[in-house]
């Protein structure tokens, strides 16, 4: 499972490579500053007409991945998409950790 965590000014983007997993077999939760991804690799039955397998190697079973997030995020505004075996999570940063600009005012001497 390849993973990438990218921090931008307003959000965190996480991508995970989850080949051989269906979107309905993935569960994503955020608790505090921990992103938890659970899923299941299921065996697909494949029949060979007029032959047999000599070797069949596949991942089967459950997996869990915990990722410590670098900053607080707004879990209720998180978005998830799954395309071509890649799970992409977009996690908006909490307002408290977003960079704030402070304008400097010049004062004139009297």
C-alpha positions as CSV (number, residue, x, y, z in Angstrom):
1,X,0.0,0.0,0.0
2,X,1.7,3.2,-1.2
3,X,0.8,6.4,0.5
4,X,1.4,10.1,0.0
5,X,0.5,12.9,2.4
6,X,0.8,16.4,1.0
7,X,0.2,19.6,3.1
8,X,-1.1,22.6,1.2
9,X,-2.0,26.0,2.7
10,X,-5.7,25.2,3.2
11,X,-5.8,21.4,3.2
12,X,-4.1,18.0,3.5
13,X,-4.3,15.7,0.6
14,X,-3.7,12.0,1.2
15,X,-3.5,9.3,-1.6
16,X,-3.2,5.6,-1.1
17,X,-2.8,2.9,-3.7
18,X,-5.4,0.2,-3.0
19,X,-5.4,-2.1,-5.9
20,X,-7.7,-5.1,-5.7
21,X,-10.0,-3.3,-3.3
22,X,-13.5,-2.1,-4.1
23,X,-14.7,1.3,-2.8
24,X,-17.5,-0.3,-0.8
25,X,-14.9,-2.4,1.1
26,X,-13.1,0.7,2.4
27,X,-13.9,2.5,5.7
28,X,-12.3,5.9,6.5
29,X,-12.6,7.6,9.9
30,X,-10.9,10.6,11.6
31,X,-10.5,10.7,15.3
32,X,-8.6,13.7,16.7
33,X,-5.4,13.9,14.6
34,X,-5.5,10.2,13.4
35,X,-6.8,9.1,10.0
36,X,-7.8,5.5,10.1
37,X,-8.3,3.5,6.9
38,X,-9.7,0.0,7.1
39,X,-10.6,-2.3,4.2
40,X,-10.7,-5.8,2.9
41,X,-9.1,-7.6,0.0
42,X,-11.6,-10.2,-1.2
43,X,-10.8,-13.3,-3.2
44,X,-12.4,-13.2,-6.6
45,X,-13.2,-16.6,-8.1
46,X,-11.7,-17.1,-11.5
47,X,-12.4,-20.2,-13.6
48,X,-10.1,-21.4,-16.4
49,X,-12.0,-23.3,-19.0
50,X,-10.2,-26.5,-19.9
51,X,-7.3,-25.9,-17.5
52,X,-6.1,-25.2,-14.0
53,X,-3.9,-22.8,-12.1
54,X,-0.4,-23.9,-11.1
55,X,0.2,-20.7,-9.1
56,X,-2.3,-18.1,-7.9
57,X,-1.0,-15.4,-5.6
58,X,-3.4,-12.8,-4.3
59,X,-3.8,-10.7,-1.2
60,X,-6.8,-11.7,0.8
61,X,-8.0,-10.4,4.2
62,X,-8.4,-7.2,6.2
63,X,-6.1,-4.3,6.5
64,X,-5.9,-1.3,8.8
65,X,-3.7,1.8,8.3
66,X,-3.4,4.6,10.9
67,X,-1.9,7.9,9.8
68,X,-1.0,10.6,12.2
69,X,-2.1,13.9,10.6
70,X,0.4,16.8,10.8
71,X,-2.3,19.3,11.7
72,X,-5.9,19.4,12.9
73,X,-8.5,19.0,10.1
74,X,-12.2,19.5,9.8
75,X,-13.4,15.9,9.6
76,X,-17.0,16.8,8.7
77,X,-15.8,18.6,5.5
78,X,-13.5,15.8,4.4
79,X,-14.0,14.4,0.9
80,X,-13.0,10.9,-0.4
81,X,-12.8,9.6,-4.0
82,X,-11.6,6.3,-5.5
83,X,-10.5,5.9,-9.0
84,X,-8.3,3.3,-10.7
85,X,-7.2,1.8,-7.4
86,X,-6.2,5.1,-5.9
87,X,-8.0,6.4,-2.8
88,X,-7.8,10.2,-2.5
89,X,-8.8,12.1,0.6
90,X,-9.0,15.9,0.8
91,X,-9.0,17.1,4.4
92,X,-9.5,20.8,5.0
93,X,-7.4,22.3,7.8
94,X,-9.1,23.5,10.9
95,X,-9.4,27.3,11.0
96,X,-7.1,27.4,14.1
97,X,-4.2,26.0,12.1
98,X,-4.7,27.8,8.8
99,X,-2.1,30.5,8.2
100,X,-3.4,34.0,8.9
101,X,-2.1,37.2,7.4
102,X,-1.6,40.2,9.7
103,X,-1.4,43.6,8.0
104,X,1.4,45.8,9.3
105,X,0.4,49.4,9.7
106,X,3.0,52.1,9.6
107,X,2.5,54.9,12.1
108,X,3.6,58.4,11.2
109,X,5.7,60.4,13.6
110,X,4.2,63.5,15.1
